[in-house]
Every structure is written in structure tokens, then in C-alpha cells.
């Protein structure tokens, strides 16, 4: 990057920071509501709502693997980010139309998948390019970038459920669209601060033919996604096929790679599987935990007998980013202190600890039934359960792309990054399947009957997370040996090519 542009780093970053914040405001405002909207407004069964959400988020997480390539090779990162934001706004606008037509719902979800695919990876890519060659600042920049994600999600997860309760579901979805509009207006005012930043196609005049091709393919994908979401059997088959293909390619690459590369690829495969397991737990936030809050959590938040306020069921999801705000500084301080004393924790150890605290979180949700009154548990169980749940996220979810950067050869970098996004998407669908183990039949409306259904699932998830922790610990010696074998290989992906992984 031209050094003359360096004084504008802060302003350039602020431009991306703000559009990212408003984009996450829109996405998480929608995410907080959609399962409840399907269950309460459209009268979907728990099974259908969970699997529809799981298939949708699987595509949302996988789409950036394609969008990043389009930004790098076809249209440019800046253009893709802008187009993606516009398309996302259209998706939320469709949800805001006051209609219970399910075809409109699926069309909106298809539009959101396409928009997210173009936006997500390219916005993060611009942050990397702003600080390219400035390693001292890039870590801090991505820490602040992650803060933008959490600022946007916190406010929207608190606001949109309140709007839905007082003015209706579609008004709340329209507010998500308004967030994107504000982000785009700010970008239009500040876009010149990014004039020197972008991928190679950004510097060339717009190729209208390529733009038309991308938009045409995007429109076709909207129809494909809408069709897949309406046919659960097809969605399920595609997920299993994607999983088999990724596993097969991993095994093939390990078999064909040089001996110096093989150990790193094996480590990457093991940690990718552990990441998939974690995101199955993570998916419960929008599914089983939200439906549990709807049916079996006392909304009153009390302290020493004093009623402070009442929660709306969807608002409990905001506890996740709130806890991340609270826990990130002490965790960063701890990592720094350990690093200075030469006691850095290996990535595999962080995975193991992450599973331990996730297990504690689910056991908190599980034991809550023991103190329930008339089938309703105290909100404090949600507060503390989400606390451990969020600590697990900090320990695990931010490590995935860093793990790929460390262990995957540079020549496989682009493909393996895409494969990681797809694997994360698969875990979202699997999370929906798991949530269905707590599916409450339509004929059960008594909290005393639904409570054991949820607590049984949460206790089982706690056990699975604990087993995951034990397996992670058992694998530590082997992973340590493989990592040591890989250490001398200097062909890993350039860390500057890695973008921040975000929620």
C-alpha cells in the first residue's frame, strides 16, 4: 500500500467499522426473531422452524467462501461489500412486508444468503488491506472490528424483540433494513477514505458484463436457496454431501501432500472437526435456548427480591455479545501475560478449555429445572449459562481461521479457507437437528411438561461437551507432536492473508 495513504488508516477503518456495525445490527436483529416468528406467527412446528433456520444459517456461513473469491478476482472487495449491503437491505425489506406468505419468507432468506456471501468476507478483507504491512496494528484493528460486530448485535437483539412485541414482527424486520440503510448512507459519505484500499479489480473500471453476470447468478441462487429451504430432504442431502466431499478432499490432500505438509493438514482436520462440534452448541442460541426462554423462563430479572426489569424471550440472545464485551479484556490481558512469560497456550489446549466451559454452561441450563416454580426457571440461569457459553466462544470460535493460517500450506490456502466456511455451515444445520431433540409437540402448552424436554437436551449437550473436552485433552500429546513436526515447514499461509473470523 502506498505510504502516502497511511495517515488515513484510522478514517478508512472507521468507514468499514461503521458499515459492519450496521450490517450486524440488521443480521442479528433478524436472527433474534426469525425462529420465534416462524413458531408464533406462522405456526411452524419446532421441528420445521429449527431445521429451516439450520439450513438457512448453513448457507449464510458457507456463502462467503464464494463471495470472497468474487471480491478478489471478479468485481473487487469494495464493490462486493457495497452490493452485498444493498442486497441484505432488500432481504430485510422483504421480511418487513406485512404478509404471512411463506413464499415471501423463503425468498427473503434467499436474498439474505446472497447478500451475506458478498458482504461478509469482503468487509473483513478490506480491514486487512487497510493495515497491510503493519503487523503491529492489524491485531488491534481486528479486535476493534470484532467489537463492531458485538455493538451491532447487542443493540439489535435488545431492540428488535421489543419492537416486535409492541409494533409487530414486520416492523421489527423493517428496522433491520433501516440499519442497513444507515450503514450505506454513512458509507456513501465516507467512501473516499477507501479509495486506495481494495483488491485488484477495484482499481479497474467497472466491467458491466461481469457485474451483470454476478447479479444474474445471484438472482438464480435466490431461487435455488428458496427452493432448498422449502424442501428439507434436499437441504439434508446437500449438507451430508458437502460434509462427505470436504472430508474426502481433506483425506486426499493428506495422502497426496509432501511429508513436511502432512502433519499440519492432519492437525487442521482434527481442529476443524472440533470446530464443527462447537458450532453445533452455538446454534442452540437461536433455536432450543430461545424456545426454552419462550416457554420455561420467568422473564422477571430480580436482585435480592427487587424486580429490575422483564426480559422478552428473544432478548436473552443479547447476553452473548454482552458477556463477550465483559470477558474479552480480561482474557486478552491473560493471553498477553502468559505470552510474556513464555507460557502461551497451544490452539488445541484452548479448544479443550473451551469445551469445558461450554459444558458448564449447558449444565447450568440443565440443572435450572430443579428450582423451577410452576415450570418457570429464574432468569439468572440464563445470565450465568450464557456467561460460560460466551467464554467458550471466545476460546474456540475465533481460532478457526488462525488455525488454517498456521497449519495449511499456502498453495492450498484459498481452497481450505473456503472449505472451513462450508464446514462451519454444515455445523449450523447439524445444530438445528440437535435442537429438534427438544422439539415440543403442538399439544403441549403446560410449562411443567415442556421443562423436562429442554433440560434433558441441555444436560445431554453438557455431557457431549465434556466428552469433547476429554477427547481434546487426550489428543493434545499427538497434536503437540504433529505441531512440532510442522513447525519447521515455512510454507504456511501468510498470516496477512487471514481475515478475522466473526460471529
Secondary structure, DSSP 4 states (H G I P E B T S, - for coil): --GGGGGGHHHHHHHHHHHHHHHHHHHHHHHHHHHHIIIIIS---HHHHHHHHHHHHHHHHHHHHHHHHHHHHTS-HHHHHHHHHHHHHHHHHHHHSS---HHHHHHHHHHHHHHHHHHHHHHHHHHHHHTTT-HHHHHHHHHHHHHHHHHHHHHHHHHHHHHHHHH-HHHHHHHHHHHHHHHHHHHHHHGGGGTT-S-GGGGSPP-HHHHHHHHHHHHHHHHHHHHHHH-HHHHHHHHHHHHHHHHHHHHHHHHHS-HHHHHHHHHHHHHHHHHHHHHHHHGGGTTHHHHHHHHHB--EEEETTEEEEE--GGGGGHHHHHHHHHHHHHHHHHHHHHHHTT-PPPHHHHHHHHHHHHHHHHHHHHHGGGG-BTTBB-HHHHHHHHHHHHHHHHHHGGGHHHHHHHHSBGGGHHHHHHHHHHHHHHHHHHHHHHHGGGPPPTT---HHHHHHHHHHHHHHHHHHHHHHHHHHHHHHHHHHHHHHHHHT---BPPGGGPPPP--
